[in-house]
């Protein structure tokens, strides 16, 4: 049977990149418990990055993290408090010389939830009606290359290591001059998973649009795996030169030892020279080595690489504990999680 004829539930079952997060992580729980025993704390990960709330495990403020990153690597960014009116937001856009399109995202959020690319004040009004919490607005960076670069450095060391590089390939279709957007999406397994979400976003008229022959149309501009982005293993880019680039960035963030830089870069040559880099987000200990979700990867290799990174986190935690950085009690961490989902 042609793969495109297979039901999505069967594809999801047999391809781990489409599994729900809890289904994917369950087999690794015993190993996580082993690291907790070794580091003598169930929440060993919370003292790894003292500069981020709870080490970046959950509920961290994006704007608080961005403020610690050297400004030369940041896109234009403004913080919007919940309840702000449209006029005050537009005034801030004008003041910061931010023009459409822009990216809006919750200040506290995960896995691409409520992250949107907006094209007009009309879109901004609709976004305000949906988001009831603090959020941030960033300029849309037009660089073609988006990467997730995972970096770690042990306490008291001046040199760290880039341990994972993921290149993001946005969900797109290639027009043939006769097929509609929906028909083109039906020709891709990855796109089929996004049919309902795309229909909700662009409507029936958008789904019926015929794309001219040879035109590549990006359907989803947000680089999250759960929104159809393909994660590609780019670990072949790792070298000591790249380590030095991220040492320069990370050493300016006091208390940062482990995390993933979600960023855009103008070219790979610029990446190695440390220029034309724009960091949209920095995530802490919850960061995954995104390369494991490359469709060419095996489940065994994914678990192996993830386990290696959990060991690095535990090793850093043990060293941090010796330096007097205590972990967050599990009762407090559990309270934070419950309050987040209760809102």
LOKEFI-118060 format. One record per residue: x, y, z of N, C-alpha, C in turn. Coordinates in nm, 2 decimals. Layout:
BEGIN
      n_u      n_v      n_w     ca_u     ca_v     ca_w      c_u      c_v      c_w
        X        Y        Z        X        Y        Z        X        Y        Z
...
***
This chain:
BEGIN
      n_u      n_v      n_w     ca_u     ca_v     ca_w      c_u      c_v      c_w
     0.08    -0.12     0.00     0.00     0.00     0.00     0.09     0.13     0.00
     0.05     0.22    -0.08     0.12     0.35    -0.08     0.11     0.42     0.05
     0.23     0.47     0.10     0.23     0.54     0.23     0.13     0.64     0.24
     0.09     0.71     0.13     0.00     0.82     0.14    -0.15     0.77     0.16
    -0.16     0.64     0.14    -0.29     0.58     0.16    -0.31     0.52     0.30
    -0.20     0.51     0.37    -0.21     0.46     0.51    -0.29     0.56     0.60
    -0.37     0.51     0.69    -0.43     0.59     0.78    -0.33     0.66     0.87
    -0.36     0.78     0.91    -0.27     0.86     0.99    -0.24     0.80     1.13
    -0.34     0.73     1.19    -0.31     0.67     1.32    -0.20     0.56     1.30
    -0.20     0.49     1.19    -0.10     0.39     1.17     0.04     0.45     1.15
     0.04     0.56     1.07     0.17     0.63     1.05     0.22     0.68     1.18
     0.13     0.74     1.26     0.17     0.79     1.39     0.23     0.68     1.48
     0.16     0.56     1.48     0.20     0.45     1.56     0.34     0.40     1.53
     0.37     0.40     1.40     0.50     0.34     1.35     0.61     0.44     1.33
     0.59     0.57     1.35     0.69     0.67     1.33     0.70     0.75     1.46
     0.80     0.73     1.54     0.81     0.79     1.67     0.81     0.94     1.67
     0.85     1.01     1.56     0.85     1.15     1.56     0.71     1.21     1.58
     0.61     1.13     1.55     0.47     1.18     1.56     0.40     1.14     1.70
     0.48     1.07     1.78     0.42     1.03     1.91     0.39     1.15     2.00
     0.29     1.13     2.09     0.27     1.23     2.19     0.39     1.23     2.28
     0.42     1.34     2.35     0.54     1.35     2.43     0.55     1.25     2.54
     0.43     1.22     2.60     0.43     1.12     2.71     0.46     0.98     2.66
     0.40     0.95     2.54     0.43     0.82     2.49     0.58     0.80     2.46
     0.64     0.90     2.41     0.78     0.90     2.37     0.87     0.88     2.50
     0.83     0.95     2.60     0.92     0.96     2.72     0.91     0.85     2.82
     0.79     0.78     2.82     0.77     0.67     2.92     0.89     0.57     2.93
     0.94     0.52     2.82     1.05     0.42     2.83     1.17     0.48     2.90
     1.19     0.61     2.90     1.31     0.67     2.96     1.30     0.71     3.10
     1.18     0.69     3.16     1.15     0.73     3.30     1.25     0.65     3.40
     1.27     0.52     3.38     1.37     0.46     3.47     1.50     0.52     3.47
     1.55     0.56     3.35     1.68     0.62     3.34     1.68     0.76     3.41
     1.57     0.83     3.39     1.56     0.96     3.46     1.56     0.95     3.61
     1.49     0.84     3.66     1.49     0.81     3.80     1.64     0.78     3.85
     1.71     0.70     3.77     1.85     0.67     3.80     1.93     0.80     3.82
     1.91     0.89     3.73     1.99     1.02     3.74     1.94     1.10     3.86
     1.82     1.09     3.90     1.77     1.16     4.02     1.83     1.10     4.14
     1.84     0.96     4.14     1.91     0.90     4.26     2.06     0.93     4.26
     2.12     0.93     4.15     2.26     0.97     4.14     2.29     1.11     4.19
     2.20     1.20     4.16     2.22     1.34     4.20     2.15     1.38     4.33
     2.08     1.27     4.39     2.01     1.29     4.52     1.90     1.39     4.52
     1.83     1.40     4.41     1.72     1.49     4.40     1.63     1.46     4.28
     1.50     1.45     4.31     1.40     1.42     4.20     1.39     1.54     4.10
     1.43     1.66     4.15     1.43     1.78     4.07     1.57     1.83     4.04
     1.66     1.74     4.01     1.80     1.77     3.99     1.82     1.87     3.88
     1.73     1.88     3.79     1.75     1.97     3.67     1.72     2.12     3.71
     1.66     2.15     3.82     1.62     2.28     3.85     1.73     2.38     3.90
     1.85     2.32     3.93     1.96     2.41     3.97     2.07     2.43     3.86
     2.04     2.37     3.74     2.14     2.37     3.64     2.16     2.52     3.58
     2.05     2.59     3.56     2.05     2.72     3.51     1.98     2.82     3.61
     2.06     2.87     3.71     2.00     2.96     3.81     1.94     3.09     3.75
     1.99     3.12     3.63     1.94     3.24     3.57     1.80     3.23     3.51
     1.75     3.11     3.51     1.61     3.08     3.45     1.53     3.02     3.56
     1.40     3.07     3.57     1.31     3.01     3.67     1.30     2.86     3.65
     1.32     2.79     3.77     1.31     2.65     3.77     1.41     2.58     3.67
     1.51     2.65     3.63     1.61     2.59     3.54     1.56     2.59     3.40
     1.44     2.64     3.38     1.38     2.63     3.24     1.30     2.51     3.22
     1.27     2.44     3.33     1.19     2.31     3.32     1.04     2.35     3.28
     0.99     2.45     3.34     0.84     2.48     3.32     0.81     2.62     3.37
     0.73     2.69     3.30     0.68     2.82     3.35     0.77     2.93     3.35
     0.88     2.93     3.28     0.98     3.04     3.27     0.93     3.15     3.19
     0.97     3.27     3.22     0.94     3.39     3.14     1.03     3.41     3.03
     0.98     3.41     2.91     1.07     3.43     2.79     1.14     3.57     2.79
     1.06     3.67     2.83     1.12     3.80     2.82     1.24     3.82     2.93
     1.22     3.75     3.04     1.33     3.76     3.14     1.46     3.69     3.09
     1.44     3.59     3.01     1.56     3.52     2.96     1.62     3.60     2.85
     1.53     3.66     2.76     1.58     3.74     2.65     1.66     3.86     2.69
     1.62     3.91     2.80     1.69     4.03     2.86     1.84     4.00     2.89
     1.87     3.87     2.92     2.00     3.84     2.96     2.10     3.80     2.84
     2.04     3.80     2.72     2.12     3.77     2.60     2.17     3.89     2.54
     2.30     3.90     2.50     2.35     4.02     2.44     2.26     4.07     2.33
     2.24     4.20     2.33     2.14     4.27     2.24     2.18     4.25     2.09
     2.30     4.23     2.06     2.35     4.22     1.92     2.29     4.10     1.86
     2.25     4.00     1.94     2.20     3.87     1.88     2.05     3.86     1.88
     1.98     3.97     1.92     1.83     3.96     1.94     1.76     4.03     1.83
     1.64     3.98     1.79     1.55     4.06     1.71     1.49     4.17     1.79
     1.43     4.27     1.73     1.35     4.37     1.81     1.24     4.30     1.88
     1.23     4.33     2.01     1.13     4.26     2.09     1.07     4.35     2.19
     0.94     4.34     2.21     0.87     4.42     2.31     0.78     4.33     2.39
     0.76     4.37     2.52     0.68     4.29     2.61     0.54     4.36     2.63
     0.44     4.28     2.62     0.30     4.33     2.63     0.23     4.27     2.75
     0.19     4.35     2.84     0.12     4.30     2.96    -0.02     4.27     2.93
    -0.07     4.17     3.00    -0.21     4.13     2.97    -0.30     4.25     3.00
    -0.41     4.26     2.92    -0.50     4.37     2.94    -0.46     4.50     2.86
    -0.35     4.50     2.80    -0.31     4.62     2.72    -0.40     4.64     2.61
    -0.43     4.77     2.58    -0.53     4.80     2.47    -0.45     4.81     2.34
    -0.53     4.81     2.23    -0.47     4.81     2.10    -0.39     4.93     2.07
    -0.44     5.05     2.11    -0.36     5.17     2.09    -0.23     5.17     2.15
    -0.22     5.13     2.28    -0.09     5.13     2.35     0.01     5.03     2.28
    -0.04     4.92     2.23     0.04     4.82     2.16     0.10     4.88     2.03
     0.01     4.95     1.95     0.05     5.01     1.83     0.15     5.12     1.85
     0.13     5.19     1.96     0.22     5.30     1.99     0.36     5.24     2.02
     0.37     5.12     2.09     0.49     5.06     2.11     0.56     5.01     1.98
     0.48     4.95     1.89     0.53     4.91     1.76     0.59     5.02     1.69
     0.53     5.14     1.69     0.58     5.26     1.62     0.71     5.30     1.69
     0.71     5.30     1.82     0.82     5.35     1.90     0.95     5.26     1.87
     0.93     5.13     1.86     1.04     5.04     1.84     1.06     5.01     1.69
     0.99     5.09     1.60     1.00     5.07     1.46     0.98     4.93     1.41
     0.88     4.86     1.47     0.84     4.73     1.43     0.73     4.73     1.33
     0.75     4.67     1.22     0.66     4.67     1.11     0.61     4.53     1.08
     0.49     4.52     1.03     0.44     4.39     0.99     0.52     4.33     0.87
     0.53     4.19     0.87     0.48     4.10     0.96     0.56     4.09     1.09
     0.49     4.05     1.20     0.55     4.04     1.33     0.52     3.90     1.39
     0.59     3.85     1.48     0.57     3.73     1.55     0.52     3.76     1.69
     0.40     3.70     1.73     0.35     3.72     1.87     0.35     3.58     1.94
     0.39     3.58     2.06     0.39     3.45     2.14     0.37     3.48     2.28
     0.31     3.38     2.36     0.29     3.40     2.50     0.42     3.41     2.57
     0.43     3.50     2.67     0.55     3.51     2.75     0.59     3.38     2.82
     0.48     3.31     2.86     0.50     3.17     2.92     0.42     3.07     2.84
     0.50     2.99     2.77     0.43     2.89     2.68     0.53     2.79     2.64
     0.47     2.68     2.57     0.56     2.57     2.53     0.50     2.51     2.40
     0.59     2.45     2.32     0.55     2.37     2.20     0.47     2.45     2.10
     0.50     2.58     2.09     0.44     2.66     1.98     0.30     2.70     2.00
     0.25     2.68     2.12     0.11     2.72     2.15     0.09     2.87     2.14
    -0.01     2.91     2.06    -0.05     3.05     2.04     0.07     3.14     1.99
     0.16     3.08     1.92     0.26     3.15     1.85     0.21     3.18     1.71
     0.21     3.30     1.67     0.15     3.34     1.54     0.22     3.45     1.47
     0.22     3.44     1.34     0.28     3.54     1.25     0.16     3.63     1.21
     0.17     3.76     1.24     0.06     3.86     1.21     0.10     3.95     1.10
     0.01     3.99     1.02     0.03     4.07     0.90    -0.03     4.21     0.90
    -0.11     4.23     1.00    -0.19     4.36     1.00    -0.25     4.39     1.14
    -0.30     4.51     1.16    -0.36     4.54     1.28    -0.49     4.46     1.30
    -0.55     4.42     1.19    -0.67     4.33     1.20    -0.63     4.20     1.27
    -0.51     4.14     1.22    -0.47     4.02     1.29    -0.43     4.04     1.43
    -0.38     4.15     1.46    -0.34     4.18     1.60    -0.47     4.19     1.69
    -0.57     4.25     1.64    -0.70     4.25     1.72    -0.75     4.11     1.75
    -0.74     4.02     1.65    -0.79     3.89     1.66    -0.70     3.81     1.76
    -0.57     3.84     1.76    -0.48     3.78     1.86    -0.51     3.82     2.00
    -0.54     3.95     2.02    -0.57     4.00     2.15    -0.69     3.94     2.21
    -0.79     3.91     2.12    -0.91     3.84     2.16    -0.89     3.70     2.21
    -0.78     3.64     2.16    -0.75     3.50     2.20    -0.66     3.48     2.31
    -0.56     3.57     2.33    -0.46     3.56     2.43    -0.49     3.65     2.55
    -0.50     3.59     2.66    -0.54     3.66     2.78    -0.43     3.68     2.88
    -0.31     3.65     2.84    -0.19     3.66     2.93    -0.09     3.75     2.87
     0.02     3.78     2.94     0.13     3.85     2.89     0.18     3.79     2.77
     0.23     3.87     2.67     0.29     3.81     2.55     0.40     3.90     2.50
     0.48     3.85     2.41     0.59     3.93     2.35     0.57     3.94     2.20
     0.62     4.05     2.14     0.61     4.07     2.00     0.76     4.08     1.95
     0.79     4.01     1.84     0.92     4.02     1.79     0.91     4.05     1.64
     1.01     4.11     1.59     1.02     4.13     1.44     1.03     4.00     1.38
     0.98     3.99     1.26     0.99     3.86     1.18     1.13     3.87     1.11
     1.21     3.78     1.14     1.35     3.77     1.08     1.33     3.69     0.95
     1.38     3.75     0.84     1.36     3.70     0.71     1.47     3.60     0.66
     1.57     3.58     0.75     1.68     3.49     0.72     1.62     3.35     0.69
     1.67     3.28     0.59     1.62     3.15     0.54     1.65     3.04     0.64
     1.76     3.04     0.71     1.80     2.93     0.79     1.76     2.94     0.93
     1.68     2.85     0.98     1.64     2.84     1.12     1.70     2.72     1.19
     1.77     2.74     1.30     1.83     2.63     1.37     1.80     2.62     1.52
     1.81     2.50     1.57     1.80     2.48     1.72     1.94     2.43     1.76
     2.01     2.52     1.83     2.15     2.48     1.87     2.15     2.46     2.02
     2.18     2.33     2.06     2.19     2.29     2.20     2.33     2.30     2.25
     2.35     2.37     2.36     2.48     2.40     2.41     2.49     2.37     2.56
     2.60     2.32     2.61     2.62     2.30     2.75     2.76     2.34     2.79
     2.78     2.38     2.92     2.91     2.41     2.97     2.91     2.37     3.12
     3.01     2.30     3.17     3.01     2.27     3.31     3.06     2.39     3.39
     3.00     2.40     3.51     3.04     2.51     3.60     3.19     2.53     3.62
     3.23     2.65     3.62     3.37     2.69     3.64     3.46     2.67     3.52
     3.40     2.61     3.41     3.48     2.60     3.29     3.44     2.71     3.19
     3.54     2.75     3.12     3.53     2.87     3.02     3.49     2.82     2.88
     3.50     2.69     2.86     3.47     2.64     2.73     3.36     2.54     2.74
     3.26     2.55     2.65     3.15     2.46     2.65     3.14     2.38     2.51
     3.03     2.32     2.49     3.02     2.24     2.37     2.88     2.25     2.30
     2.88     2.26     2.17     2.75     2.25     2.10     2.73     2.10     2.08
     2.62     2.05     2.14     2.60     1.90     2.14     2.49     1.86     2.04
     2.41     1.95     1.98     2.31     1.92     1.89     2.28     2.04     1.80
     2.26     2.01     1.67     2.22     2.12     1.58     2.11     2.06     1.49
     2.00     2.13     1.50     1.88     2.09     1.42     1.84     2.20     1.32
     1.83     2.16     1.20     1.78     2.26     1.10     1.64     2.24     1.08
     1.56     2.35     1.07     1.41     2.34     1.06     1.37     2.36     0.91
     1.29     2.26     0.86     1.24     2.27     0.73     1.09     2.30     0.74
     1.04     2.42     0.70     0.91     2.46     0.73     0.81     2.38     0.64
     0.69     2.36     0.69     0.59     2.29     0.61     0.55     2.37     0.49
     0.56     2.31     0.37     0.54     2.38     0.25     0.49     2.28     0.14
     0.44     2.34     0.03     0.39     2.26    -0.08     0.45     2.33    -0.21
     0.46     2.25    -0.31     0.51     2.30    -0.44     0.39     2.30    -0.54
     0.36     2.42    -0.59     0.24     2.43    -0.68     0.27     2.36    -0.82
     0.16     2.31    -0.88     0.17     2.25    -1.02     0.08     2.32    -1.11
     0.01     2.43    -1.07    -0.08     2.50    -1.16    -0.22     2.45    -1.17
    -0.25     2.34    -1.11    -0.38     2.27    -1.12    -0.44     2.22    -0.99
    -0.35     2.19    -0.90    -0.39     2.13    -0.77    -0.42     2.24    -0.67
    -0.52     2.22    -0.58    -0.55     2.31    -0.47    -0.45     2.29    -0.36
    -0.45     2.38    -0.26    -0.36     2.37    -0.14    -0.40     2.24    -0.07
    -0.52     2.21    -0.06    -0.56     2.09     0.01    -0.52     1.96    -0.07
    -0.53     1.96    -0.20    -0.49     1.85    -0.28    -0.34     1.83    -0.27
    -0.26     1.94    -0.27    -0.12     1.93    -0.25    -0.08     1.88    -0.11
    -0.15     1.92    -0.01    -0.12     1.87     0.12    -0.15     1.72     0.13
    -0.25     1.67     0.06    -0.29     1.53     0.06    -0.17     1.45     0.01
    -0.08     1.51    -0.07     0.03     1.44    -0.13     0.15     1.42    -0.04
     0.14     1.48     0.08     0.25     1.47     0.18     0.20     1.41     0.31
     0.27     1.31     0.36     0.23     1.25     0.49     0.24     1.36     0.60
     0.34     1.43     0.60     0.36     1.53     0.71     0.25     1.64     0.70
     0.22     1.68     0.58     0.11     1.78     0.56    -0.02     1.73     0.60
    -0.05     1.60     0.58    -0.18     1.54     0.61    -0.21     1.56     0.76
    -0.11     1.55     0.84    -0.13     1.57     0.98    -0.18     1.71     1.02
    -0.15     1.81     0.93    -0.18     1.95     0.96    -0.31     2.00     0.88
    -0.38     1.91     0.82    -0.50     1.95     0.74    -0.60     2.03     0.82
    -0.64     1.97     0.93    -0.74     2.04     1.01    -0.70     2.17     1.06
    -0.57     2.18     1.11    -0.52     2.30     1.17    -0.51     2.41     1.05
    -0.47     2.37     0.94    -0.45     2.46     0.82    -0.59     2.51     0.78
    -0.69     2.42     0.78    -0.82     2.46     0.74    -0.88     2.56     0.84
    -0.85     2.55     0.96    -0.90     2.64     1.06    -0.83     2.78     1.05
    -0.70     2.77     1.00    -0.63     2.90     0.99    -0.65     2.98     0.86
    -0.67     2.91     0.75    -0.68     2.98     0.63    -0.82     2.97     0.56
    -0.91     2.88     0.62    -1.04     2.87     0.58    -1.06     2.79     0.45
    -1.18     2.76     0.41    -1.21     2.68     0.29    -1.16     2.75     0.16
    -1.17     2.88     0.16    -1.12     2.95     0.04    -0.97     2.93     0.02
    -0.90     2.95     0.13    -0.76     2.93     0.12    -0.72     2.79     0.08
    -0.79     2.69     0.13    -0.76     2.55     0.10    -0.79     2.52    -0.04
    -0.88     2.60    -0.11    -0.91     2.57    -0.25    -0.83     2.65    -0.34
    -0.74     2.73    -0.29    -0.65     2.81    -0.38    -0.56     2.72    -0.46
    -0.55     2.75    -0.59    -0.46     2.68    -0.68    -0.33     2.75    -0.69
    -0.22     2.69    -0.65    -0.09     2.75    -0.65    -0.02     2.73    -0.79
     0.03     2.84    -0.84     0.09     2.83    -0.98     0.21     2.73    -0.99
     0.23     2.68    -1.10     0.33     2.58    -1.13     0.47     2.63    -1.09
     0.54     2.56    -1.01     0.68     2.59    -0.97     0.69     2.68    -0.85
     0.58     2.73    -0.79     0.58     2.82    -0.67     0.58     2.73    -0.55
     0.68     2.76    -0.46     0.69     2.69    -0.33     0.62     2.78    -0.23
     0.52     2.73    -0.17     0.44     2.80    -0.07     0.46     2.75     0.07
     0.52     2.83     0.16     0.53     2.79     0.30     0.40     2.80     0.37
     0.35     2.70     0.42     0.21     2.69     0.48     0.22     2.73     0.63
     0.33     2.69     0.69     0.34     2.72     0.84     0.47     2.79     0.87
     0.47     2.92     0.90     0.59     2.99     0.92     0.65     2.97     1.06
     0.58     2.90     1.15     0.63     2.88     1.29     0.71     2.74     1.29
     0.83     2.75     1.34     0.92     2.63     1.33     0.91     2.54     1.45
     0.79     2.49     1.47     0.77     2.39     1.58     0.73     2.25     1.51
     0.79     2.15     1.57     0.77     2.01     1.52     0.62     1.98     1.51
     0.55     2.02     1.62     0.41     1.98     1.63     0.32     2.06     1.53
     0.38     2.16     1.46     0.30     2.23     1.36     0.36     2.20     1.22
     0.42     2.08     1.20     0.45     2.03     1.07     0.59     2.06     1.03
     0.67     2.13     1.11     0.81     2.15     1.07     0.89     2.02     1.07
     0.97     2.00     0.97     1.06     1.88     0.97     1.19     1.92     1.04
     1.23     1.84     1.13     1.36     1.86     1.20     1.47     1.77     1.13
     1.57     1.84     1.09     1.68     1.77     1.02     1.81     1.77     1.11
     1.87     1.66     1.11     2.00     1.64     1.19     2.11     1.72     1.11
     2.16     1.82     1.17     2.27     1.90     1.11     2.39     1.90     1.20
     2.41     1.78     1.27     2.53     1.77     1.36     2.66     1.77     1.29
     2.66     1.75     1.16     2.78     1.76     1.08     2.84     1.90     1.08
     2.76     2.00     1.13     2.81     2.14     1.14     2.89     2.16     1.27
     2.89     2.07     1.36     2.96     2.09     1.49     3.11     2.09     1.47
     3.18     2.19     1.53     3.32     2.19     1.54     3.37     2.28     1.65
     3.50     2.29     1.67     3.55     2.38     1.78     3.52     2.52     1.75
     3.52     2.56     1.63     3.49     2.70     1.59     3.35     2.74     1.63
     3.26     2.65     1.61     3.12     2.68     1.65     3.11     2.68     1.81
     3.18     2.59     1.87     3.18     2.59     2.02     3.23     2.73     2.07
     3.33     2.79     2.01     3.38     2.92     2.05     3.28     3.03     2.03
     3.20     3.02     1.92     3.10     3.12     1.90     3.00     3.12     2.01
     2.95     3.00     2.05     2.85     3.00     2.15     2.91     3.01     2.29
     3.03     2.99     2.31     3.10     3.03     2.44     3.09     3.18     2.45
     3.12     3.25     2.35     3.11     3.40     2.35     2.97     3.45     2.39
     2.87     3.38     2.34     2.73     3.42     2.37     2.70     3.38     2.51
     2.72     3.25     2.54     2.67     3.20     2.67     2.74     3.25     2.79
     2.87     3.28     2.78     2.94     3.33     2.89     2.90     3.47     2.94
     2.82     3.54     2.85     2.77     3.67     2.89     2.63     3.65     2.97
     2.59     3.53     2.98     2.46     3.50     3.05     2.50     3.44     3.18
     2.50     3.51     3.29     2.54     3.47     3.42     2.46     3.35     3.47
     2.51     3.24     3.50     2.44     3.13     3.55     2.38     3.03     3.45
     2.42     3.05     3.33     2.36     2.96     3.22     2.46     2.85     3.19
     2.41     2.73     3.19     2.50     2.61     3.16     2.44     2.51     3.06
     2.31     2.52     3.04     2.26     2.42     2.95     2.13     2.47     2.88
     2.12     2.46     2.75     2.00     2.51     2.69     2.01     2.51     2.54
     1.90     2.54     2.47     1.89     2.54     2.33     1.86     2.68     2.28
     1.94     2.73     2.19     1.92     2.86     2.12     1.83     2.83     2.00
     1.71     2.88     1.99     1.63     2.88     1.87     1.65     3.01     1.80
     1.71     3.00     1.68     1.77     3.11     1.61     1.76     3.11     1.46
     1.77     3.22     1.40     1.79     3.23     1.25     1.92     3.29     1.22
     1.98     3.24     1.11     2.11     3.29     1.06     2.10     3.31     0.91
     2.18     3.41     0.87     2.17     3.45     0.73     2.24     3.34     0.64
     2.34     3.28     0.69     2.41     3.18     0.61     2.50     3.10     0.71
     2.54     2.98     0.67     2.62     2.90     0.76     2.76     2.96     0.77
     2.81     3.03     0.67     2.93     3.10     0.68     2.93     3.21     0.79
     2.81     3.28     0.79     2.79     3.38     0.89     2.79     3.32     1.03
     2.73     3.20     1.04     2.72     3.13     1.17     2.86     3.11     1.23
     2.95     3.06     1.14     3.08     3.03     1.19     3.16     3.16     1.22
     3.12     3.27     1.17     3.18     3.40     1.20     3.11     3.47     1.31
     3.00     3.41     1.36     2.93     3.47     1.47     2.86     3.60     1.44
     2.82     3.62     1.31     2.75     3.74     1.27     2.61     3.70     1.20
     2.53     3.81     1.20     2.39     3.79     1.14     2.32     3.67     1.20
     2.33     3.66     1.33     2.26     3.56     1.42     2.15     3.64     1.49
     2.03     3.58     1.49     1.92     3.64     1.57     1.86     3.52     1.65
     1.86     3.54     1.78     1.81     3.44     1.87     1.67     3.48     1.91
     1.57     3.40     1.87     1.43     3.42     1.91     1.40     3.38     2.05
     1.46     3.27     2.09     1.43     3.21     2.22     1.55     3.14     2.27
     1.56     3.13     2.40     1.66     3.04     2.47     1.58     2.96     2.57
     1.59     2.83     2.56     1.52     2.73     2.65     1.62     2.66     2.73
     1.58     2.63     2.86     1.67     2.57     2.95     1.67     2.42     2.95
     1.66     2.36     3.07     1.68     2.22     3.08     1.57     2.13     3.02
     1.46     2.20     2.98     1.35     2.12     2.91     1.39     2.11     2.76
     1.50     2.17     2.72     1.54     2.16     2.58     1.57     2.02     2.53
     1.52     1.98     2.42     1.55     1.85     2.36     1.66     1.87     2.25
     1.75     1.77     2.23     1.83     1.78     2.12     1.75     1.75     1.99
     1.70     1.85     1.93     1.60     1.83     1.82     1.64     1.74     1.71
     1.77     1.72     1.69     1.81     1.63     1.58     1.75     1.49     1.59
     1.71     1.45     1.71     1.66     1.31     1.73     1.54     1.29     1.65
     1.47     1.39     1.61     1.34     1.38     1.54     1.36     1.38     1.39
     1.48     1.38     1.34     1.50     1.36     1.20     1.44     1.23     1.15
     1.36     1.24     1.05     1.29     1.11     1.00     1.38     1.00     0.97
     1.51     1.03     0.94     1.61     0.92     0.91     1.66     0.86     1.04
     1.63     0.92     1.15     1.69     0.87     1.28     1.61     0.74     1.33
     1.67     0.66     1.41     1.61     0.55     1.46     1.57     0.58     1.61
     1.47     0.50     1.66     1.42     0.52     1.79     1.54     0.49     1.89
     1.62     0.39     1.87     1.73     0.36     1.96     1.83     0.48     1.96
     1.86     0.53     1.85     1.95     0.64     1.85     1.90     0.77     1.92
     1.77     0.79     1.90     1.70     0.90     1.97     1.71     0.89     2.12
     1.68     0.77     2.17     1.68     0.74     2.31     1.83     0.75     2.36
     1.92     0.70     2.29     2.06     0.71     2.33     2.11     0.85     2.34
     2.08     0.94     2.24     2.12     1.08     2.24     2.05     1.15     2.35
     1.92     1.13     2.37     1.85     1.19     2.48     1.90     1.16     2.62
     1.93     1.03     2.64     1.99     0.98     2.76     2.12     1.05     2.79
     2.20     1.07     2.69     2.33     1.13     2.70     2.31     1.28     2.75
     2.21     1.34     2.70     2.19     1.48     2.75     2.13     1.49     2.89
     2.05     1.39     2.92     2.00     1.38     3.06     2.12     1.36     3.16
     2.22     1.28     3.12     2.33     1.26     3.20     2.41     1.39     3.22
     2.43     1.47     3.11     2.50     1.60     3.12     2.43     1.69     3.22
     2.29     1.69     3.21     2.22     1.78     3.30     2.24     1.73     3.45
     2.24     1.60     3.47     2.26     1.55     3.61     2.41     1.58     3.65
     2.50     1.57     3.56     2.64     1.60     3.60     2.66     1.75     3.64
     2.59     1.84     3.56     2.60     1.98     3.60     2.53     2.00     3.73
     2.42     1.94     3.75     2.34     1.96     3.88     2.42     1.92     4.00
     2.50     1.81     3.99     2.58     1.76     4.10     2.69     1.87     4.13
     2.75     1.92     4.03     2.85     2.02     4.04     2.79     2.15     4.10
     2.67     2.19     4.06     2.60     2.30     4.11     2.57     2.29     4.26
     2.53     2.17     4.29     2.49     2.14     4.43     2.62     2.16     4.52
     2.73     2.12     4.47     2.86     2.14     4.55     2.89     2.28     4.57
     2.85     2.36     4.47     2.87     2.51     4.48     2.77     2.58     4.56
     2.67     2.51     4.61     2.57     2.57     4.70     2.44     2.61     4.63
     2.42     2.57     4.50     2.30     2.59     4.43     2.20     2.48     4.46
     2.10     2.50     4.54     2.01     2.40     4.58     1.90     2.38     4.47
     1.85     2.26     4.46     1.74     2.23     4.37     1.61     2.28     4.43
     1.51     2.30     4.34     1.38     2.34     4.39     1.30     2.22     4.44
     1.24     2.23     4.56     1.17     2.12     4.62     1.06     2.08     4.53
     1.03     1.95     4.52     0.93     1.90     4.43     0.79     1.95     4.46
     0.76     1.98     4.59     0.63     2.04     4.62     0.61     2.17     4.56
     0.71     2.25     4.55     0.70     2.39     4.49     0.69     2.37     4.34
     0.77     2.28     4.28     0.76     2.26     4.13     0.62     2.21     4.09
     0.57     2.12     4.17     0.44     2.06     4.14     0.33     2.17     4.15
     0.34     2.26     4.25     0.25     2.37     4.26     0.25     2.46     4.14
     0.37     2.49     4.09     0.38     2.57     3.97     0.31     2.51     3.85
     0.33     2.38     3.83     0.27     2.31     3.72     0.11     2.31     3.74
     0.07     2.28     3.86    -0.08     2.28     3.88    -0.14     2.42     3.85
    -0.08     2.52     3.90    -0.13     2.66     3.88    -0.14     2.69     3.73
    -0.04     2.65     3.66    -0.03     2.68     3.52    -0.15     2.62     3.44
    -0.18     2.49     3.47    -0.29     2.43     3.40    -0.43     2.46     3.46
    -0.43     2.52     3.58    -0.55     2.56     3.64    -0.60     2.70     3.58
    -0.51     2.78     3.52    -0.54     2.91     3.47    -0.63     2.89     3.34
***
